[in-house]
Each structure stands twice: as C-alpha cells, then as structure tokens.
C-alpha cells in the first residue's frame, strides 16, 4: 500500500523523477522522461503495479519498517535514510545523477553499526503496471525487457527471482558499501555502460553544490527558499528547458474523489511564474532556456496558443483513463494526458507576457523574436479579451467572463506598452493605451460588487475566487485601494478554512459546481501564499508572517509541498511535489524579507 503523499521524497535527474517512501520503497518512476510510462506505478495501485523496496529485512512482520530519520544531503537532491534496528543501524543513499548517458537510479547501502540483514525487492512493471517484462541475466547483469524498453539492474550482491520479483538478501556491517543501480535503455540498443555509483554520487553532489551557489537570496527563510528552488530545478526538463507542473499524475485533490489530473506537462502559467521566481533569485540560465522553449513551442502560431504543452513542446496531450489502476487510496479514475490543453484561458497571455517582461527588465540577453511574439499575443488579445473562457482553474463547466482572466489580459497589454515605451519594440502605442483603459474599466464596472466591496469570480457572479488576490500583485490596482482591501477581507471571510488557509473557490460537493465537477477539494496552497503576500502589501505584516510560517509547517520533513492541504484529514493532497506551491513560497519569503516581517 502506498504511503501518505507527504511520506515521499523526490529524487531526479532533470529529465525524470522518482518518489521514495519512508520505508525505502520507490513507488513512482517514469522512464526515460517525466511523461513516459511508469515502470513503478505502485503509488496509484498496489505492489502488483511495480515497486522497488530496499531496507532492513522484516521477517515475521506484516509491514516494512519506516526509516528512523531521513534528510537530503546538504543542499542537494541526494536522499539519505537511516534505520535503527535491534541489530544495528544502516543508511541508504538514493539519487539520480544528472544524465550523461542512460538514466539511472542509484541506491547505496552503508553499514553504520552492528550487522543488519537487508533485502532488495524489485518488481518492474512496464506501461503503468500493466506489462510484466521478460527478466533474464546477460553477462551477470539482470535485464527486464518489454517492447521498446529495457531496464538493467547492476549490483555486486546475489539476486534471485521469485513471484515475478527480483530479490537480493544480504547483511551489512560498519564500513560496508553496496550499490544497486537500475539503468534504462531502448531495448534494441546495446546494453548501457556499467555504472560507477561512487563516482556518480560525487558528481551529483558537486552539481547541486555548484548550482545552489548561484542563489542570490540570503534572508531568514533561506533554507525553505533553497529547498523550493532545488525542487523547481528538479522539475525542469534539462534538454529543452520545459518545466513540469509536477512529476506525478492523478494524486487526488480529494481522497477517494474524481479530481485526479496528469501534471507531467508544461503549463505556460506555471512555467512563467516559475521563471519569475528563478530570475528573482539569480537563475538566469534557467530563464533563458525556458524562453527558448516557449519560442519553439508557440512557433509562428501564437493565435493558437495552448495553455500547456509537452516538455519538448508537443501539442497533442490527449487524455485517457487507465482502468487497470485502482488509483491512490481508491481515488479513480487514473488519468494520463490532459484534455484541458485545448481550453481557452486568456490569463496565460498575461502570465507569459509578464515573464518576458521580467526577463527583459532583469537584463536577460535580448531575443528579437520574443518581442515579436509579445506583440503578436497582444494583437490576438485585442480581438478576444472580451470573450468568456475557462479561466485559471481549468473549469470543465460553461465558459464565463472570469475576472482574473480579464485582469491578466490587462497585464499583457500593460507590459507590452512598457516594452514599447522602453524603445525595444514598435507598436500602436496610443491604441493599446486605450485598450488597457478599456479592459480596466470593464473589470471595475462588471467584476466588482459595490454592495459587498469585493471583486467577484466572474461578471455577474456573487461567488469569490482566490485568484482575485493577484489584483494588487499584478499592479492592476494599488494595495491601499478600498476595493483591494475589501476583496482580501471577503476572501478571508468566505474562502478561508478554520486554520486560515484559502480555498480556490466554492465547490458544490455532490453536485457539479462552477468547475463542472462533483466533490470537494482541499485548501489550495498557492492561494494561501497569495493571501500572505497581500496581507504584507496592505500593511498587515505580522499577520502575513504568521500565515506564512504556518504554511511552512505544512511541508513534509524534507521541505516538500503538494498542491493542496486537506483541513479535515490534516494531510497533503494533489500532485506532488507541486511547482505551483513552491513558487509562491519563494515569492512570499522575498516579500516578507524585504518588509522586515520575520521572526527571530
């Protein structure tokens, strides 16, 4: 049975990622890319769907023991788990070296004290747990083959097969170091090179140490900011610069519910705000790579801008359900692909333009086509900003005139005007200034409830939406505007949970609500960070700090956050770890640091 979402650690090589549970089980790994088929899909099913457990043997016990403690080695993505057993202490180091050849997952077992019996149990199941591979030995290496894929196991320990699982039983004493490595290779290629676990460990540690040295943030929240930055880097697909929203699919927004989506793609919105955080903390190379990815993905067709693409810029992300997987804790269906790719979400024009604007303002080397793209996006918005859309939350109900979408259309026009005013682009300046004023006026007249002194989710609606918290952050209105303050206070009253976290919008429970879906969801962590940001902006900095530090306490022991927090079950829910949670964590830390609003 899979662990709780917060029981997992992330390891990765900037092309794919694995989730490792507290008991030493890898329950999720897609090879060779984030969006490839999983070879370990136990996270969304049972052990029959693939796993790799490495830890102390547990004869006579029903469940494997959980690690006594675990940590990342310094500022890296190298996981160290330690077990204290009646016979001694053992350490397992898990990591995926930045790729130079075949993708690898390496696990090094080290004896610390005593003599500890250990077991490795490796059950590979290709195609998300559906296909049992042919497992055999080649030159003392174990290889599993199915169709186009092969996975090679290298270890100095003896292995044997039983119940379609590859086992190794051994004992470690102080000073012993034994490595297990799996490497993926196309099945029609020659075998991958023999691994060098110790050399790879040293190179991986060097990589992360050198990367973290570029961080320009040295404030009081450095530990949480750096861990979030490492997580965002791990979600970046190095060959193209694309950034996945999360490395998982179908981890539920409500345990047992149907709100289960595939997040292993590059949302323009998520990637743009990730780029913003990376630029603010000194990571210009990642920003440049993402900008190049964007220009390739959009190509010469900005009129057909998608809200998301594959990590190499693929456009076809057809959605399907895997009916052989029961889902995480019975949360079905399990989906791969994402049908929301073809939605109209006007806000992405604003997020993309804001990211390009920030890249320009921070001195990123000029790219002439980036400016051309920005101008083309605004020409499209001129004719379409006043249309209803599906909005930031990808509703699967009827289109609406979402206020946040209109605000972000205003942002797109405003930032493009600034680009023209700087002399770095040419465009119809006066016409677009009028357009900016028209959008602003439209939002303030149709998206604002005068009686309640709050902006609303959509034109004519009485419902609220946490995306309205971005109004002052985007500069649409100043923080001291009474309409901004009224909106913040209304969201606190109507969308906050008892512990002060924020829901995205009201859900309808057993009936289909504004999003066209049944069921509920947890507090959305990004929105809760946005509230902390807004509170700081309107001068309630102590309240902002308390909320921020309360949000930090929701991270798991390794500093990782999923998409949402279930206030009823008191646990993380949604895909994990989630870029859209770690980005606003960084942004709020920067704002609070600048305001001096921090404890200690």
MOSUL-V759844 format. One record per pair of residues at least 24 apart in sequence whose ideal C-beta (glycine too) atoms are under 7 Angstrom apart, sorted by the first residue. I is the first residue (numbers start at 1). J is the second residue. D is the distance in whole Angstrom. If there is no record, write none. Layout:
BEGIN
I:J:D + I:J:D
END
This chain:
BEGIN
2:27:5 + 2:42:6 + 2:43:5 + 2:328:6 + 4:571:6 + 5:251:6 + 5:562:5 + 5:571:7 + 5:572:5 + 5:573:7 + 5:576:5 + 6:556:4 + 6:571:6 + 6:572:5 + 8:576:7 + 9:70:7 + 9:79:5 + 9:558:5 + 10:77:7 + 10:231:7 + 10:234:6 + 10:560:6 + 10:577:6 + 11:77:6 + 11:79:6 + 11:94:5 + 11:95:6 + 11:96:5 + 12:77:6 + 12:96:5 + 12:234:4 + 12:247:7 + 13:96:4 + 13:97:6 + 13:98:5 + 13:99:5 + 13:103:6 + 14:98:6 + 14:233:7 + 14:234:7 + 14:236:6 + 14:237:7 + 14:238:4 + 15:99:6 + 15:103:6 + 15:237:6 + 15:238:6 + 15:239:7 + 16:103:6 + 17:234:6 + 17:247:4 + 18:96:7 + 18:105:6 + 19:43:6 + 20:79:6 + 20:94:5 + 22:66:4 + 22:67:5 + 22:70:7 + 23:53:7 + 23:55:6 + 23:64:4 + 23:65:7 + 23:66:5 + 24:53:6 + 24:54:5 + 24:55:3 + 24:64:7 + 24:67:7 + 24:81:6 + 24:92:6 + 25:51:5 + 25:52:7 + 25:53:4 + 26:51:7 + 26:52:4 + 27:51:6 + 28:248:6 + 29:105:7 + 31:103:6 + 31:184:4 + 32:103:5 + 32:184:5 + 33:311:7 + 34:237:6 + 34:244:5 + 34:247:6 + 34:264:5 + 34:311:6 + 35:264:4 + 35:265:7 + 35:310:6 + 35:311:6 + 37:126:6 + 37:127:5 + 37:128:6 + 38:128:5 + 39:124:5 + 39:125:7 + 39:126:6 + 39:151:6 + 41:125:7 + 41:128:5 + 41:129:4 + 41:325:6 + 43:328:6 + 44:250:6 + 44:325:5 + 44:327:6 + 44:328:5 + 44:334:5 + 45:129:6 + 45:325:5 + 45:326:6 + 47:123:7 + 48:129:7 + 49:125:5 + 49:129:3 + 49:325:6 + 50:123:6 + 50:124:6 + 50:125:4 + 50:129:5 + 51:123:6 + 52:122:5 + 53:121:5 + 54:92:6 + 54:107:5 + 54:109:7 + 54:120:5 + 54:180:7 + 55:83:6 + 55:92:7 + 56:83:5 + 56:85:5 + 56:90:6 + 56:116:6 + 56:117:7 + 56:118:6 + 57:117:4 + 57:118:6 + 57:119:4 + 57:169:7 + 70:557:7 + 72:558:6 + 73:205:7 + 75:208:6 + 75:209:7 + 75:212:4 + 75:226:5 + 75:230:7 + 76:205:6 + 76:208:4 + 77:208:6 + 77:230:6 + 77:234:6 + 78:204:6 + 78:205:6 + 82:112:7 + 85:116:6 + 87:114:5 + 87:115:6 + 87:116:5 + 87:117:7 + 88:112:7 + 88:113:5 + 88:114:2 + 88:115:6 + 88:116:5 + 89:113:5 + 89:114:7 + 90:116:4 + 90:118:7 + 90:172:6 + 93:201:7 + 95:201:7 + 95:204:5 + 97:200:4 + 97:203:6 + 97:204:5 + 98:204:7 + 98:207:5 + 101:192:7 + 101:193:6 + 102:183:4 + 102:184:6 + 102:185:5 + 102:192:4 + 103:183:7 + 103:184:5 + 104:181:6 + 104:182:7 + 104:183:5 + 104:195:6 + 105:182:5 + 106:179:6 + 106:181:5 + 106:195:7 + 106:197:5 + 106:200:6 + 107:180:5 + 108:177:6 + 108:179:5 + 108:197:6 + 108:201:7 + 109:172:6 + 109:178:5 + 110:176:7 + 110:177:5 + 111:172:4 + 111:173:5 + 111:174:5 + 111:175:6 + 111:176:4 + 112:174:6 + 113:174:6 + 115:171:5 + 115:173:5 + 116:171:7 + 116:172:6 + 117:171:5 + 118:170:5 + 118:171:7 + 118:172:6 + 119:167:7 + 119:169:5 + 120:167:7 + 120:168:4 + 120:180:6 + 121:165:6 + 121:167:6 + 122:153:6 + 122:165:7 + 122:166:4 + 123:164:7 + 123:165:4 + 124:151:6 + 128:322:5 + 128:325:6 + 129:324:7 + 129:325:6 + 130:324:6 + 132:164:6 + 135:161:6 + 135:166:6 + 138:191:7 + 141:191:7 + 142:166:6 + 145:187:5 + 147:187:7 + 148:186:6 + 148:187:6 + 149:184:7 + 149:187:6 + 150:185:5 + 150:187:4 + 151:182:5 + 151:184:5 + 152:182:7 + 152:183:5 + 152:185:7 + 152:191:6 + 152:192:6 + 153:182:5 + 154:181:5 + 154:194:6 + 154:195:5 + 155:179:7 + 155:180:4 + 214:282:5 + 214:283:6 + 215:281:5 + 215:282:6 + 216:281:6 + 216:282:4 + 217:281:5 + 217:590:7 + 219:589:7 + 219:593:4 + 220:593:6 + 220:598:5 + 220:600:7 + 221:589:4 + 221:593:7 + 221:598:7 + 224:552:6 + 224:559:6 + 224:585:7 + 224:589:7 + 225:586:5 + 225:589:5 + 227:559:4 + 228:582:4 + 228:585:5 + 228:586:5 + 229:281:6 + 229:586:7 + 231:560:7 + 231:577:5 + 231:582:5 + 232:274:5 + 232:277:7 + 232:278:7 + 232:579:6 + 232:582:6 + 232:583:7 + 235:579:5 + 236:286:6 + 237:311:4 + 240:293:5 + 240:311:6 + 240:312:5 + 240:313:7 + 241:289:3 + 241:290:5 + 241:292:6 + 241:293:4 + 242:266:4 + 242:293:5 + 242:311:4 + 242:312:7 + 243:270:7 + 243:271:4 + 243:274:5 + 243:290:6 + 243:579:7 + 244:311:6 + 245:270:5 + 245:578:7 + 245:579:5 + 245:580:6 + 246:575:4 + 246:576:6 + 246:577:7 + 246:578:5 + 246:579:7 + 248:575:5 + 248:576:6 + 249:335:6 + 249:336:6 + 250:327:6 + 250:328:7 + 250:334:4 + 250:335:6 + 251:328:6 + 251:562:7 + 251:574:6 + 251:575:5 + 251:576:6 + 252:328:6 + 252:331:4 + 252:573:6 + 253:521:4 + 253:522:6 + 253:563:7 + 253:564:6 + 253:573:6 + 253:574:5 + 254:519:5 + 254:520:6 + 254:521:5 + 254:573:7 + 255:329:5 + 255:331:6 + 255:569:7 + 255:573:6 + 256:329:7 + 256:330:6 + 256:331:6 + 257:331:6 + 257:519:4 + 258:333:7 + 258:517:7 + 258:518:7 + 258:519:6 + 259:517:6 + 259:519:6 + 259:521:6 + 260:327:7 + 260:331:6 + 260:333:7 + 260:334:7 + 260:335:6 + 261:335:6 + 261:338:6 + 262:335:5 + 262:336:5 + 262:337:6 + 262:338:5 + 263:575:4 + 265:308:5 + 265:309:7 + 265:310:6 + 265:311:7 + 265:317:6 + 265:338:6 + 266:308:6 + 266:309:5 + 266:311:6 + 267:307:6 + 267:308:5 + 268:307:6 + 268:308:7 + 268:348:5 + 268:351:6 + 268:352:5 + 269:347:7 + 269:348:5 + 269:351:5 + 269:392:7 + 270:579:5 + 270:580:5 + 272:351:4 + 272:352:5 + 272:354:7 + 272:355:4 + 273:351:7 + 273:583:5 + 274:579:5 + 274:583:5 + 275:355:5 + 276:355:6 + 276:358:6 + 277:583:5 + 277:586:4 + 277:587:6 + 279:358:6 + 279:359:6 + 279:362:5 + 280:590:6 + 281:586:7 + 284:364:6 + 287:359:6 + 287:364:6 + 288:364:6 + 288:365:7 + 291:359:6 + 291:367:6 + 291:370:6 + 294:352:7 + 295:369:6 + 295:370:6 + 295:373:6 + 298:373:6 + 302:373:6 + 302:376:4 + 302:377:5 + 302:380:6 + 303:380:5 + 305:348:7 + 306:341:5 + 307:340:7 + 307:341:7 + 307:343:6 + 307:345:5 + 307:348:5 + 308:338:7 + 308:341:5 + 317:341:4 + 340:394:4 + 343:390:4 + 343:394:6 + 344:389:4 + 344:390:6 + 345:389:6 + 345:390:6 + 345:391:6 + 345:392:7 + 345:405:7 + 346:384:7 + 346:385:6 + 346:389:5 + 346:405:4 + 346:408:7 + 346:409:5 + 347:392:5 + 347:404:6 + 347:405:5 + 347:408:4 + 349:377:5 + 349:381:6 + 349:408:7 + 349:409:6 + 349:412:5 + 350:408:3 + 350:409:6 + 350:411:4 + 350:412:4 + 351:408:6 + 352:377:7 + 353:377:6 + 353:411:7 + 353:412:4 + 353:415:5 + 353:416:6 + 354:411:6 + 354:415:6 + 357:415:4 + 357:418:7 + 357:419:7 + 360:419:7 + 360:424:7 + 371:419:7 + 371:424:6 + 371:425:5 + 374:416:6 + 374:419:6 + 375:416:7 + 375:425:6 + 375:427:5 + 377:412:6 + 378:412:6 + 378:413:6 + 378:416:5 + 378:432:7 + 381:409:5 + 381:412:6 + 381:413:7 + 382:435:6 + 385:409:4 + 385:439:6 + 392:467:5 + 393:504:6 + 393:505:7 + 393:515:6 + 395:514:6 + 395:515:4 + 395:516:6 + 396:515:6 + 396:516:4 + 396:517:6 + 397:512:7 + 397:514:6 + 397:515:6 + 397:516:3 + 400:458:4 + 401:458:5 + 401:459:4 + 402:457:7 + 402:458:5 + 403:443:6 + 403:447:4 + 403:455:5 + 403:456:6 + 403:457:7 + 403:458:6 + 403:468:6 + 404:465:7 + 404:467:4 + 404:468:7 + 404:470:7 + 406:439:6 + 406:442:7 + 406:443:5 + 406:447:7 + 407:443:6 + 407:471:6 + 407:474:6 + 407:476:5 + 409:439:6 + 410:436:6 + 410:439:4 + 410:440:6 + 410:443:7 + 410:476:6 + 411:474:5 + 413:439:7 + 448:483:6 + 452:490:6 + 453:482:7 + 453:483:7 + 453:486:3 + 454:486:5 + 454:487:5 + 454:490:4 + 455:483:7 + 455:487:5 + 457:505:6 + 463:505:6 + 463:506:6 + 463:514:7 + 464:490:6 + 464:491:6 + 464:494:5 + 464:495:6 + 464:505:7 + 465:504:7 + 465:505:5 + 466:491:6 + 466:495:6 + 466:502:5 + 466:503:7 + 466:504:5 + 466:505:7 + 466:524:6 + 466:527:4 + 466:530:7 + 469:527:7 + 469:530:4 + 469:531:6 + 469:534:5 + 470:530:6 + 472:534:6 + 472:537:5 + 473:533:6 + 479:537:4 + 479:538:5 + 480:538:7 + 485:538:6 + 488:534:5 + 488:538:7 + 491:531:7 + 497:523:5 + 497:567:4 + 498:567:7 + 499:567:6 + 500:547:6 + 500:550:7 + 501:528:4 + 501:565:6 + 501:567:7 + 502:527:4 + 502:528:5 + 502:531:5 + 521:564:6 + 522:564:4 + 522:565:5 + 522:566:4 + 522:567:7 + 522:573:5 + 523:564:6 + 523:565:5 + 523:567:6 + 524:564:6 + 525:551:7 + 525:561:6 + 525:563:7 + 525:564:6 + 525:565:6 + 525:581:4 + 526:580:5 + 526:581:6 + 526:584:5 + 529:584:4 + 529:585:6 + 529:588:5 + 530:584:6 + 532:588:5 + 533:587:7 + 533:588:5 + 533:591:6 + 536:591:5 + 536:592:6 + 536:595:5 + 536:597:6 + 541:595:5 + 541:597:4 + 542:597:7 + 544:592:6 + 544:597:6 + 545:592:6 + 545:597:5 + 545:598:6 + 545:599:7 + 548:588:5 + 548:592:6
END
